[in-house]
């Protein structure tokens, strides 16, 4: 379940502020967060194994 839009907007604003207002750097930081989250999910699914049909 995705976070509410307000939470996403707050995160984006916080990352942008932490990057000193540099939008390109903020995009890169957010992309790294997305990649780390997707890797974490993939590892979890691999531990669960395949579902039985």
Backbone torsions as a table, in degrees:
resi	resn	phi	psi	omega
1	UNK	NA	120.4	-178.9
2	UNK	-69.0	152.8	177.5
3	UNK	-67.4	157.9	177.8
4	UNK	-60.2	153.1	-177.8
5	UNK	-53.5	-36.7	-179.7
6	UNK	-61.4	-39.9	179.4
7	UNK	-65.3	-40.9	179.0
8	UNK	-65.8	-41.0	179.1
9	UNK	-66.0	-38.9	178.5
10	UNK	-65.0	-41.9	178.8
11	UNK	-63.4	-45.3	179.7
12	UNK	-61.5	-42.4	179.1
13	UNK	-65.7	-38.6	179.5
14	UNK	-66.8	-43.2	179.0
15	UNK	-64.5	-42.3	178.4
16	UNK	-61.0	-42.0	178.7
17	UNK	-65.6	-40.9	179.7
18	UNK	-67.0	-24.4	178.8
19	UNK	-91.5	12.4	177.4
20	UNK	68.3	24.7	179.1
21	UNK	84.7	1.7	179.8
22	UNK	-80.1	104.4	-175.5
23	UNK	-63.2	-38.3	-179.6
24	UNK	-64.2	-42.7	178.2
25	UNK	-66.3	-38.2	178.3
26	UNK	-65.6	-40.7	177.1
27	UNK	-61.9	-41.8	179.1
28	UNK	-63.4	-43.0	179.2
29	UNK	-63.0	-43.6	179.1
30	UNK	-66.8	-37.5	177.7
31	UNK	-63.9	-38.7	177.3
32	UNK	-65.6	-36.3	175.9
33	UNK	-63.6	-42.6	179.3
34	UNK	-64.1	-43.9	179.2
35	UNK	-62.9	-43.0	179.2
36	UNK	-63.5	-40.6	179.2
37	UNK	-66.1	-41.5	-179.4
38	UNK	-68.9	-35.2	175.9
39	UNK	-65.8	-40.3	178.6
40	UNK	-63.4	-39.4	178.3
41	UNK	-67.4	-41.7	-179.1
42	UNK	-62.4	-42.2	179.5
43	UNK	-63.0	-38.9	178.1
44	UNK	-64.9	-42.1	178.6
45	UNK	-66.3	-35.7	179.0
46	UNK	-65.7	-37.0	178.4
47	UNK	-66.8	-31.4	-179.0
48	UNK	-73.3	-27.5	-178.6
49	UNK	82.5	-176.9	-178.8
50	UNK	-83.0	147.3	178.4
51	UNK	-77.6	146.7	178.2
52	UNK	-83.9	141.2	-177.8
53	UNK	-98.7	NA	NA
